[in-house]
Amino acid sequence: MAIIKYRGDTAPATAGRGMAPMRPTPARATPARVVQGQSDTDAGASDDTFTIGGVNFGSSGSGGGAAAGTAATINTTYKVAADKATAARNRRQATYIRQILGLAPGASPTAGAYDQSITDLLGKVNTEETRQLCDVRNLYGTVGTGGVKGTGLRGDVQTAYGTATGQVTAGYDALRTWLQNNAPRAYANAPIATATPVDNALAAYQRAQGVSSAPVDAQVAAMNVAAGGGAANYNNLLNVLRAAETSGQTSRLAEEQMSRLGAGNALTAAQTAALANLATQQATAESGVRGQFGQTRLAAEQARIQRRQQLEDALRALVGY
């Protein structure tokens, strides 16, 4: 409870007694109150000066000047404290940014491991690129050698080529066997002609009777000559026909061999073209994979540069370099 002191004559009378008349103090008509905990230091000063907690506040007279000086001191003290707080905050932020950049305390931004997330992303990109390239290579596969079966699409082409080659070989083998077993033998099996001499019975009888057979011998000789010549001519013709027959069979066998060779060459050419087409497709697919992930890597590197630049700019703004 505040203790109120009065200036002037005596204090009020006690209870039950009348109060003596008060005479006002010449200096003040209203008694001054002193609140406990507050010093009454306004004597000789204007009414708008007061003191709280040992600090004088005022707006006029000598008391007002003191308050203005104190306020300036307070403002200066607050500014210094605020500057220190800002500097401390800047140091903490700079330390944090240096940690992100992987820099030692007080070091300037030259290198660091601030971009671990981008590094991790690039690692995943590289892993995925390797996996997809491996999938492409496995898809197209390899051509088997030394009795080892091929893999992937190339192995399928090689298997198809082997199957087709086997079928072609079997077909031409069957054709050759049939040609050999069914060779034309019409003229080869034909018998040759043998001339039979002609004997004139009349001439023999005449000779037996002692009569000359000269008149008929010439005719018999001419008949024998004619018969021999006819047989020879037939045999000659038969030989010509036999040779033509043999030549035709040889030609058919040669045609079979040429056709077999042509079919094999066509299959080889088809296999070569298919493998070349697969090689082109594989190169295109691998180029597409590399291009896709190359763009991703480029975007990540650009983000890395941009992020580092932002951190470096922020650090320079904090520390002044």
C-alpha positions in Angstrom: 0.0 0.0 0.0 1.3 3.4 -0.9 2.4 5.7 1.9 1.1 9.2 1.4 2.9 12.1 3.1 1.4 15.5 3.5 3.2 18.7 3.6 1.9 21.4 5.9 0.4 21.3 9.4 -0.6 18.4 11.3 -2.0 15.2 10.0 -5.7 14.5 10.2 -7.2 13.9 13.6 -7.7 10.4 14.8 -11.1 8.6 14.6 -13.8 10.1 16.8 -12.2 13.5 16.9 -12.7 16.5 14.6 -10.2 17.3 11.9 -8.2 20.5 12.2 -8.5 22.9 9.3 -5.8 22.4 6.6 -3.7 25.3 5.4 -2.5 24.9 1.8 1.2 24.9 1.1 2.3 28.0 -0.8 4.3 26.1 -3.4 1.6 23.5 -4.2 -2.0 23.4 -3.8 -2.2 19.6 -4.3 -0.2 17.4 -2.1 2.6 15.4 -3.8 2.4 11.6 -3.7 5.4 9.4 -3.6 4.6 5.9 -4.8 6.7 3.2 -3.1 9.5 2.1 -5.4 9.5 5.4 -7.3 11.8 8.2 -6.3 10.4 11.7 -6.1 13.1 13.4 -8.2 11.0 16.0 -10.0 11.7 18.9 -7.6 12.6 21.9 -9.6 11.7 20.2 -12.8 8.7 20.3 -15.0 5.7 18.1 -14.2 6.3 15.8 -17.3 9.7 14.5 -16.0 9.8 11.3 -14.0 12.2 8.6 -13.0 11.6 4.8 -13.3 14.2 2.2 -12.5 16.9 4.8 -12.1 16.4 6.2 -15.7 15.1 9.7 -16.0 12.6 10.5 -18.7 11.5 14.0 -19.6 10.7 16.4 -22.4 11.6 19.9 -21.1 13.9 21.7 -18.9 17.1 20.2 -17.6 15.3 16.9 -16.9 14.2 16.6 -20.5 17.8 17.1 -21.8 19.0 14.3 -19.6 16.2 12.0 -20.9 17.1 12.8 -24.5 20.7 11.9 -23.8 19.7 8.7 -22.1 17.4 7.8 -25.0 20.2 8.4 -27.4 22.4 6.1 -25.3 19.7 3.5 -25.3 19.3 3.8 -29.0 23.0 3.4 -29.6 23.1 0.5 -27.2 20.2 -1.2 -29.0 21.7 -0.6 -32.4 25.0 -2.1 -31.3 23.1 -5.1 -29.8 21.1 -5.5 -33.0 24.2 -5.3 -35.1 25.9 -7.9 -33.0 22.8 -10.1 -33.2 22.7 -9.7 -37.0 26.5 -10.4 -37.3 26.0 -13.5 -35.2 23.1 -14.6 -37.3 25.2 -14.0 -40.5 28.1 -15.9 -39.1 25.8 -18.9 -38.3 24.3 -18.7 -41.8 27.7 -18.4 -43.4 28.9 -21.4 -41.3 25.9 -23.4 -42.4 26.4 -22.5 -46.1 30.1 -23.4 -45.8 29.0 -26.8 -44.4 26.7 -27.3 -47.3 29.5 -26.3 -49.7 31.9 -28.6 -47.8 34.2 -25.7 -46.9 36.3 -25.3 -43.8 35.3 -22.5 -41.3 36.3 -19.2 -42.8 37.2 -20.7 -46.2 36.0 -19.0 -49.3 33.7 -21.0 -51.7 36.0 -22.8 -54.0 35.0 -26.5 -53.7 32.8 -28.8 -51.7 30.3 -31.6 -51.4 27.2 -29.3 -51.2 25.5 -31.2 -54.1 25.2 -34.7 -52.6 21.7 -35.0 -53.8 22.7 -34.2 -57.4 25.6 -36.6 -57.1 23.3 -39.3 -55.9 20.9 -38.5 -58.8 23.8 -38.8 -61.3 24.8 -42.1 -59.7 21.2 -43.4 -60.2 21.2 -42.0 -63.8 24.4 -43.8 -64.6 23.1 -47.0 -63.1 19.9 -46.8 -65.0 21.7 -46.0 -68.2 24.0 -49.0 -67.8 21.0 -51.2 -67.1 19.1 -50.1 -70.1 22.2 -50.4 -72.4 22.7 -53.9 -71.0 19.0 -54.7 -71.8 19.5 -53.5 -75.3 22.6 -55.6 -75.8 20.9 -58.7 -74.3 17.9 -58.1 -76.6 20.1 -58.1 -79.7 22.5 -60.7 -78.4 25.5 -62.2 -80.2 26.1 -64.6 -83.0 27.3 -68.0 -81.8 30.7 -69.3 -82.9 32.5 -72.6 -82.6 29.3 -74.6 -82.2 28.1 -72.3 -79.4 24.5 -71.1 -80.0 23.9 -67.4 -80.4 21.8 -65.3 -78.1 19.0 -62.7 -78.5 17.8 -61.5 -81.9 21.2 -62.4 -83.6 20.9 -65.9 -82.2 17.4 -66.1 -83.6 18.6 -65.0 -87.0 21.5 -67.5 -86.8 19.1 -70.3 -85.8 16.7 -69.4 -88.6 19.6 -69.5 -91.1 20.7 -72.9 -89.9 17.2 -74.2 -90.1 16.7 -72.9 -93.6 20.1 -74.1 -94.7 19.3 -77.6 -93.4 15.9 -77.6 -95.3 17.5 -76.5 -98.5 20.3 -79.1 -98.2 17.8 -81.8 -97.5 15.6 -80.8 -100.4 18.4 -80.7 -102.9 19.9 -83.9 -101.6 16.5 -85.6 -102.2 16.4 -84.1 -105.7 19.9 -85.4 -106.6 19.1 -88.9 -105.2 15.9 -89.0 -107.4 17.8 -87.8 -110.5 20.5 -90.5 -109.9 18.0 -93.2 -109.3 15.8 -92.2 -112.2 18.3 -91.5 -114.9 16.9 -92.0 -118.4 18.1 -95.4 -119.8 16.0 -95.9 -122.8 18.9 -95.8 -125.2 21.5 -97.1 -122.7 19.6 -100.4 -122.4 18.8 -100.8 -126.1 20.6 -103.8 -127.8 23.0 -103.1 -130.6 22.3 -104.4 -134.1 24.3 -107.4 -135.5 24.3 -108.0 -139.3 23.4 -111.7 -140.3 25.1 -112.8 -143.5 22.7 -113.9 -146.3 23.4 -117.3 -147.9 21.9 -118.0 -151.4 20.5 -121.6 -151.4 20.3 -121.5 -155.2 23.9 -120.7 -155.5 24.8 -123.5 -153.2 22.8 -126.0 -155.2 24.4 -124.8 -158.4 27.8 -125.3 -157.0 26.9 -128.8 -155.9 25.8 -129.6 -159.5 29.0 -128.2 -160.9 27.2 -125.2 -162.3 28.7 -121.7 -161.7 26.9 -119.5 -159.1 28.6 -116.3 -160.4 25.3 -114.8 -161.7 23.9 -114.8 -158.2 26.9 -114.2 -156.0 27.0 -110.5 -156.8 23.5 -110.1 -155.7 24.1 -112.1 -152.5 27.2 -110.0 -151.7 25.2 -106.8 -152.3 22.5 -108.0 -149.9 25.1 -108.8 -147.2 26.7 -105.4 -147.7 23.4 -103.7 -147.3 22.5 -105.7 -144.2 25.9 -104.9 -142.6 25.6 -101.2 -143.4 22.1 -101.0 -141.9 23.3 -102.6 -138.6 26.2 -100.2 -138.5 24.1 -97.2 -139.1 21.6 -98.3 -136.4 24.4 -98.8 -133.9 25.9 -95.5 -134.7 22.5 -93.8 -134.2 22.0 -95.7 -130.9 25.4 -94.5 -129.7 24.5 -90.9 -130.5 21.2 -91.2 -128.6 22.9 -92.8 -125.7 25.4 -89.9 -125.5 22.6 -87.4 -125.6 20.8 -89.3 -122.9 24.0 -89.3 -120.7 24.6 -85.7 -121.4 21.1 -84.7 -120.4 21.5 -86.6 -117.1 24.8 -84.8 -116.4 23.2 -81.5 -117.2 20.3 -82.1 -114.8 22.8 -83.0 -112.0 24.8 -79.9 -112.8 21.6 -77.8 -112.7 20.8 -79.3 -109.3 24.2 -78.4 -108.0 24.0 -74.8 -109.3 20.5 -74.3 -107.9 21.7 -75.7 -104.5 24.6 -73.2 -104.6 22.4 -70.3 -105.5 19.9 -71.1 -102.7 22.7 -71.3 -100.2 24.1 -67.9 -101.4 20.6 -66.4 -101.1 20.3 -67.6 -97.5 23.7 -66.3 -96.6 22.9 -62.9 -98.1 19.6 -62.8 -96.2 21.4 -63.7 -93.0 24.0 -61.0 -93.6 21.3 -58.4 -94.3 19.4 -59.3 -91.2 22.4 -59.1 -89.0 23.4 -55.8 -90.5 19.9 -54.5 -89.9 20.0 -55.7 -86.3 23.4 -53.9 -85.8 21.9 -50.7 -87.1 18.8 -51.0 -84.8 21.0 -51.8 -81.8 23.3 -48.8 -82.5 20.2 -46.5 -82.8 18.7 -47.9 -79.6 21.9 -47.4 -77.7 22.3 -43.9 -79.1 18.8 -43.1 -78.0 19.5 -44.4 -74.4 22.7 -42.4 -74.2 21.1 -39.3 -75.6 18.2 -39.5 -73.1 20.4 -39.9 -70.1 22.9 -37.4 -71.4 20.2 -34.8 -71.4 19.3 -35.8 -67.8 23.0 -35.5 -66.8 23.2 -32.1 -68.5 20.1 -30.8 -66.6 21.5 -32.1 -63.3 24.9 -30.5 -63.9 23.2 -27.2 -64.8 21.2 -27.5 -61.6 24.4 -28.2 -59.7 26.0 -25.0 -61.1 23.0 -22.9 -60.4 22.7 -24.2 -56.8 26.4 -23.6 -56.2 26.2 -20.1 -57.6 23.2 -19.3 -55.4 25.0 -20.6 -52.3 28.2 -18.7 -53.2 26.2 -15.5 -53.8 24.5 -15.9 -50.4 27.8 -16.5 -48.7 29.4 -13.5 -50.3 26.5 -11.4 -49.3 27.0 -12.6 -45.7 30.7 -12.3 -45.3 31.4 -9.6 -47.9 33.5 -11.5 -50.5 
